[in-house]
Amino acid sequence: AAFYQQKTLGHVEAGLRTWNKYSPFPEEMNRQLTGVLADMHFSPTIQAKENLLAEGKDPATIFVTGNTAIDALKTTVQKDYHHPILENLGENRLILMTAHRRENLGEPMQGMFEAVREIVESRPDVELVYPMHLNPAVREKATKILGNHERIHLIEPLDAIDFHNFLRKAYLVFTDSGGVQEEAPGMGVPVLVLRDTTERPEGIEAGTLKLVGTKKKTLIEVALNLLDNKEQHDKMAKAANPYGDGFAASRILAAIKNRFNETARPDDFIS
């Protein structure tokens, strides 16, 4: 719509790439196509900026801002948040999981869910919360494999406030989502990425993420190592979050003002 009306278009979270048009699907191509149309590119990281430069984007149009998802944590996480599942945890450790990607449907997802159940069953002080995606294929498989276990909680999807407060209480995160890879490190929670590719390699380099794929054996081995080895867990938990410092929106606003010659160009975010 902005293109057809010849209006200035800014792209938030610009420059994320896997270079595989089917993974993540359809986000990878949505991002690449938006990048072609955009006049201003608000990249969350230096790496994202480098991706845009490799595509021939004008450096003057690229601003490294950090990610607005990290900004949101300042308003969504509540010290006095209450939920029955969290209140009944006691000393147990919480694994929070999201799983919904189209490319993981079928055999990959079955292997993931089987691994997760085995992990929970093997450690009596571990509980899993899985806000189930609304896709019937996901729900059917989740209920079949993960259902009927007292320490596995299959619940309805959570809004941002609820999810972020569950995230704050988590010991580990399993996810095939995108944004969770950025949000969890902001609260010191190690992330196992249930995908074969990620458009957020900065987290792997920083040590906040591990790309484990969907193989049952690999997920079990890596997860149990983090559950059993506090040093390894804490190393990931204390790694610096490369995705933002909570001031992305301010940098984006300054960049927009700079576009219209109202202010100087803002400094890039550097993690």
Secondary structure, DSSP 8 states (H G I E B T S, - for coil): -TTTTT---EEETTT---S-TTSSTTHHHHHHHHHHH-SEEEESSHHHHHHHHHTT--GGGEEE---HHHHHHHHH--TT---HHHHT-TT-EEEEEE---GGGTTHHHHHHHHHHHHHHHH-TTEEEEEE--S-HHHHHHHHHHH-S-TTEEEE----HHHHHHHHHH-SEEEE--STHHHHGGGGT--EEE-SS--S-HHHHHHTSEEE--S-HHHHHHHHHHHHH-HHHHHHHHTS--TT--S-HHHHHHHHHHHHTTSS--------
